[in-house]
Amino acid sequence: MAIQIERLKVNYKTLEDFKRFKEYGLQELSMLEELEQNIIENDSDSPFYGIYVGHKLVARMSLYRVNKQYDQYFDPPQDYLELWKLEVLPDYQNKGYGKALVDFAKNFGLPIKTNARMQSKGFWEKQGFIPVHYNVERDFGENPLVWLPEDATIQVKH
């Protein structure tokens, strides 16, 4: 059966599902705040994409498009995707869900930047990501990794 990825709705059910994930934090709390202030509707676009098995959210990631004026990773500067909070619930790991989410992000055809967390560097390297080995002035993550589309005429800054 093919793995289906969907953009997650900003609603109380999604936020309740998020509580099962380890990396539950400020992003989710700001979404909750917006919901409670009735600024956004149930069908508002969120930066989160996920995979459901039955009615259970088992894997998710957050994906943001970053404008090239803020690019510190690529030469020449590019619009790129920032991939955060990729997480698969423990009982569903090693079943291809994480790879499916990364492949979905790659299909946008833009370079991708992420940070390896919780001993995940090996996973990212298997997906074709390479470590960034230079001082990035404002990188809030400790271990930036990037992926370039095959036809890219850009390079990673050194």
Helices and strands as residue ranges (DSSP letters): E 6-9, H 12-18, H 26-36, E 45-53, E 56-66, G 68-70, E 74-75, E 80-88, G 90-92, H 97-106, E 112-115, H 121-126, E 130-131, E 144-147, E 155-156
